[in-house]
Amino acid sequence: MTRGPAFLAIAVKDATETWRDGRFRWAAGLLFLLLVAAIAGGAQHQSRIAQQHADAQAAERDAWLDKGDMNPHAAAHYGAFVFKPVQPLSAIDPGLDPFLGVFVFLEAHKQQLARHRPIEDAAPTRRLGLLTPATAALVLLPLLVVSLTFSSFAGERDQGTLRPLLALGISRWSLLLGKALGAMLPLIAVMIPAAIVAAAFVFFNRPADPDAPIGARAFGLLLVYLAHALVWTGAGLAVSARARSQAAALVVLLALWFANAFVMPPLAMAIAKAISPSPSAMQFAAAIENEKAKWPDWDTRVDRVMERFLDGEFESTMAPANVEVVALIESEAAETALYDRHFADLFSAYAGQTEIYERASIMSPTLAARMLSMALAGTDDAHDREFAAAAGRYRSQMLTTLNSELAGAGRLNTFDYVRGRDLWEKVPPFDYEVPGVAWAVSQRLASMFALAGWLAIAALAAVASMSSMKVE
Amino acid sequence: MIAFLTRHEWKLLATNEVVRIVIAVFGAALVFASLLGVARARAEDTAAIPIARSMRADAIANERGAVLVMPPAPMASLAAGQSDVYPGYLKVTARNVDALVTGDQVAHPLAVASGHFDVAFVILFLYPLLVFAISFDLTAGERDRGTLRMVLAQPVGLRDVVAGKMIARAVLLGVPVIVIPILAASSAAPPLLAAWTAAVVAYGLIWHGIALIVNARGWNAATNALVLAGIWLLFAIVGPATINLIIDLRYPMPSRVTAAVQARAATQEATVQGNRELGQFLQDHPTSSNVGREGMRQFAMLQAARDRQIAERLQAVETAFEEQLQRQQRLAAWLSVLSPTMVAQGVLLETAGTGRTRFEHFNAAAGRFQAEWKAYFEPRVLDAATLTADEVRDAPKFNYADDHSVTREVALPIAGMAIAGVILVWLGFRSYRGYEL
């Protein structure tokens, strides 16, 4: 036996045995292959989509600038497309990207939600899940952890070697430490090469914006996956110490795995939807239309502004021809406020559901890790809300630029009043800066505390199981 | 003889604690998923879009248009499927562009990503796992304890014994998996329920067949359990996820983003030109309220001419996109044959009415309705007419009728699964020929 502390000897013995086991090498090799395939696939997919979006945004800018001379309000109707930037780390965790619209069309009078969720075009079988590095790390890796830990104590007990081991004078703590290390060494042997491959792919697959700071986010992802694997290690050891036999330990751990990976997400969402319902598509559209239906029509609007004009409400420099422009700007402001309010309500309904969903991670470490993973990759609903808000702000900025030009000229429907490229250039290109890692994490504090809590619980459970462990 | 052995095995299973737990978990999951599904289907209500205040033909036909709501799918309570992805309603207008406007789908993206705990989920994932959980030890334990030899000293064949054991287990899980969904969706049309049940039976047959084959290898019970767990993981979890990755890379769907830019480029000239003509008209008739009927007719004509120009140019782009999309979807569909779970999921969704077929069927019906709507309203819009209440009342009405043609489409995959299942079961029994006691 190796000289040195007892726990090290146990760890080295367990790790060596695991390594020599053909089944482990097969499983680890397969997992590694799947990880690399997922990373390569994710990176390729990500860079293709990122390129499409960057090209489209450039083409759209050209179309906007080269659309020729027209009345500024006609330009507002011509509208602008805003394409969702693709996050570099979506190669690791695409998160909600397949379930979110890819562009927003910004135009006068009405505001739209992002359209064309990729999931609409995909075959329904896509709903069965996609192999991504994140799913490999959060779903498949725990399975490897389970296979490494379920027999740690239960196996020794089944073979009757647990009592002799303790009779050697090895304390239970160094036994636990040894078993934990023994399980983690082969795990690390899989994780480190995978992390290196992932880092290489992400690095060489940098998107249109090579300065995007992703180092901290990528490091955060690695920490989350590691923490999640450690939670499972603790759980595996604790269950193994208390289970009747190694078969029982395996069944319990597999049931926990299935519940965490597959049952909890839909269940937590069903609960969230029951507690905090969001509107149906029809309800959402009808609420907006119902409010609009109560508004005065265009001619009445113009008449009312004319009355105010005749009452001397406006500056004396304003000409009667300006009345329609004032009516337009006022109705545009009312429309923007209306849509902003309804969109904010919808997004806060989403946020309410997310909050309940996140709280369910008290029941499931995998849920907490998944939320954090999406947040760090920049593909969760908080990031989507930020993008939608930026698109809304850009729309109102664009309309203000165009409308204020009309107000200055005082001519709305006089189509001999046309403007050209010089005005279109005053509308800056859409430039969206993704919030930093600190913001991303601050949106998911609940998940972070939950994962940290699970880490502590798993460690405590493993330690506690030592004192109550049955030797035979 | 097999009936006798089955009854005997049934009694044995009934006293087995593990089997009791498995059945309880399975039954509870099915009932819970059914209850969730019924609640979900009930929540799908509709809100009415307000009526137009103006009786101008344009306001009725185009601004308000006709809102077509897809009625809840016949068995949506069993499989939520794509009901949270495809647009729940369409707005029809009498125009040439934006003739069919798809409504937004506003389900929370996180909810869509999380999927549903529905009956289909329980059948696709839990059912095969539990099939394996109660049949990983068909004969290995008895053989190792030596009791199998004693049983075979009686005038019974090994394969009859195995058949009895397998049938008892198949019935044990088969009864709840067939009965509970039928109860949960009792209002659905019989052909659909029959197709659903056939799919479930065929899917079960495949997994029972796999269990038989593994059992016949002669390993001990622990090895059987490990191998079966691996097969389940591979076929039900890793397989579909990997196939989906391959589909994404090998047959990517055409980009909506690129298509939007192409549509923009194709229609730019017609849009700008059309708008200029409309603008010229408005300048000649400075106040919109008193252009007169003739003026409004001219305006409507100009608008229709612009729309036609745009629609013509848009068509080539849209047709190319749709063709590309359908080709990719066909190619992708072939790959999913590799996983029984993917095939079964496709069949269950289509049968439940929450897959692509019913959505396309609805879209086609909406397209035909649009032609009627346009034929009725377009002349009136071009005439700048103000409609009478009777005219509005007599406008075409949309009545969507579900047909059960989907049962024909799922027949082939169901037959495929059934054949695969029968072959696997047959292979399993055949390999028992060389079983060493």
Contacts between the chains, C-beta under 8 A, distances in Angstrom:
chain1	res1	chain2	res2	distance
A	23	B	226	7.9
A	34	B	238	6.9
A	34	B	242	7.1
A	37	B	242	7.3
A	37	B	245	6.9
A	38	B	245	6.7
A	41	B	245	4.8
A	41	B	248	6.9
A	41	B	249	5.3
A	44	B	249	6.1
A	45	B	248	5.7
A	45	B	249	6.5
A	45	B	252	7.7
A	48	B	252	7.0
A	49	B	255	7.7
A	52	B	255	4.8
A	52	B	257	5.3
A	52	B	258	5.6
A	53	B	257	5.7
A	55	B	258	7.5
A	55	B	261	7.8
A	56	B	257	4.6
A	56	B	258	6.2
A	56	B	260	7.1
A	56	B	261	4.7
A	59	B	261	4.7
A	59	B	264	8.0
A	59	B	265	7.5
A	60	B	261	6.1
A	60	B	264	7.1
A	63	B	261	7.6
A	63	B	264	5.5
A	63	B	265	6.7
A	63	B	268	6.3
A	67	B	268	6.6
A	67	B	272	6.1
A	68	B	272	5.4
A	70	B	272	6.6
A	70	B	275	6.6
A	70	B	276	7.0
A	70	B	279	7.6
A	71	B	279	6.1
A	74	B	275	5.2
A	74	B	279	6.5
A	77	B	275	7.5
A	78	B	271	7.1
A	78	B	272	7.8
A	78	B	275	7.8
A	81	B	260	6.0
A	81	B	261	7.4
A	81	B	264	7.2
A	83	B	257	5.6
A	95	B	113	7.5
A	96	B	109	4.5
A	96	B	110	6.3
A	96	B	113	5.5
A	98	B	113	7.6
A	99	B	109	4.1
A	99	B	110	7.9
A	99	B	112	4.5
A	99	B	113	5.0
A	100	B	109	5.2
A	102	B	256	5.8
A	102	B	257	5.4
A	103	B	256	7.4
A	103	B	257	5.9
A	103	B	260	6.2
A	112	B	104	7.7
A	113	B	104	5.0
A	113	B	106	7.2
A	115	B	104	7.5
A	115	B	256	7.8
A	116	B	256	4.0
A	116	B	257	8.0
A	117	B	85	6.7
A	117	B	105	7.2
A	117	B	109	7.6
A	117	B	112	7.7
A	118	B	253	7.0
A	118	B	256	7.8
A	119	B	85	5.3
A	119	B	112	6.7
A	120	B	85	5.5
A	120	B	86	6.5
A	120	B	105	7.8
A	121	B	253	4.4
A	121	B	254	8.0
A	121	B	256	7.2
A	121	B	325	6.1
A	121	B	329	7.9
A	122	B	247	8.0
A	122	B	253	6.4
A	122	B	332	7.9
A	123	B	247	7.3
A	123	B	329	5.8
A	123	B	332	5.1
A	123	B	333	6.1
A	123	B	336	7.0
A	123	B	346	7.9
A	123	B	356	7.6
A	124	B	81	6.2
A	124	B	82	5.3
A	124	B	345	7.1
A	124	B	346	6.4
A	124	B	349	5.2
A	124	B	355	5.1
A	124	B	356	6.1
A	125	B	240	6.7
A	125	B	243	7.8
A	125	B	244	6.9
A	125	B	332	7.9
A	125	B	336	4.9
A	125	B	342	4.7
A	125	B	345	5.9
A	125	B	346	6.0
A	126	B	244	5.6
A	126	B	247	7.7
A	127	B	81	7.5
A	127	B	82	7.2
A	127	B	115	6.3
A	127	B	345	7.6
A	128	B	124	7.8
A	128	B	240	4.1
A	128	B	241	7.1
A	128	B	244	6.8
A	128	B	341	6.7
A	128	B	342	6.4
A	128	B	345	6.0
A	129	B	237	7.6
A	129	B	240	6.4
A	129	B	241	4.7
A	129	B	244	6.8
A	130	B	241	5.8
A	130	B	244	4.7
A	130	B	245	5.9
A	130	B	248	6.9
A	131	B	238	7.3
A	131	B	241	3.9
A	131	B	242	5.0
A	131	B	244	6.8
A	131	B	245	4.4
A	132	B	245	7.8
A	135	B	241	6.5
A	139	B	237	7.6
A	140	B	238	7.3
A	143	B	233	7.4
A	247	B	222	6.8
A	247	B	225	7.8
A	254	B	229	7.2
A	258	B	129	7.4
A	262	B	121	8.0
A	262	B	125	6.4
A	263	B	117	6.7
A	265	B	113	8.0
A	265	B	114	4.0
A	265	B	115	6.6
A	266	B	114	5.2
A	266	B	115	4.8
A	266	B	116	5.3
A	266	B	117	4.0
A	266	B	121	7.0
A	267	B	117	5.3
A	268	B	114	7.2
A	269	B	108	7.9
A	269	B	110	7.0
A	269	B	111	4.8
A	269	B	114	4.2
A	270	B	36	5.8
A	270	B	116	7.6
A	270	B	117	6.0
A	272	B	111	7.7
A	273	B	108	7.8
A	273	B	111	6.5
A	274	B	39	8.0
A	277	B	43	7.7
A	278	B	106	6.9
A	278	B	107	7.5
A	278	B	108	5.8
A	279	B	106	6.5
A	280	B	43	7.9
A	280	B	44	6.8
A	280	B	45	6.9
A	280	B	46	7.7
A	280	B	47	7.3
A	280	B	88	6.7
A	280	B	106	7.2
A	281	B	87	6.9
A	281	B	88	4.4
A	281	B	89	6.3
A	281	B	103	5.1
A	281	B	104	5.7
A	281	B	105	5.7
A	281	B	106	5.0
A	282	B	46	5.2
A	282	B	47	4.7
A	282	B	49	7.9
A	282	B	67	7.8
A	282	B	69	6.4
A	282	B	88	6.5
A	282	B	89	5.7
A	282	B	103	7.3
A	283	B	45	7.9
A	283	B	47	4.5
A	284	B	104	7.1
A	284	B	106	5.0
A	285	B	47	7.9
A	285	B	49	7.0
A	285	B	89	7.8
A	285	B	103	6.2
A	285	B	104	7.1
A	286	B	47	3.9
A	286	B	48	6.5
A	286	B	49	5.5
A	286	B	50	7.4
A	287	B	47	7.7
A	289	B	49	5.4
A	289	B	50	5.7
A	290	B	50	5.3
A	293	B	50	4.4
A	293	B	53	6.8
A	297	B	53	7.3
A	297	B	54	7.3
A	298	B	288	7.5
A	299	B	288	7.4
A	299	B	289	5.1
A	346	B	106	6.3
A	349	B	108	7.6
A	350	B	108	4.7
A	350	B	109	7.7
A	350	B	110	7.3
A	353	B	108	5.2
A	353	B	110	6.9
A	353	B	111	6.8
A	354	B	108	7.5
A	354	B	110	5.8
A	357	B	110	6.5
A	357	B	114	7.6
A	380	B	110	7.7
A	381	B	108	7.4
A	381	B	109	6.0
A	381	B	110	5.4
A	384	B	109	6.9
A	413	B	279	7.5
A	413	B	282	4.6
A	413	B	283	6.6
A	413	B	286	6.7
A	413	B	288	7.4
A	414	B	283	5.6
A	414	B	286	7.5
A	415	B	276	7.1
A	415	B	279	3.1
A	415	B	280	5.8
A	415	B	282	6.3
A	415	B	283	4.6
A	416	B	283	6.3
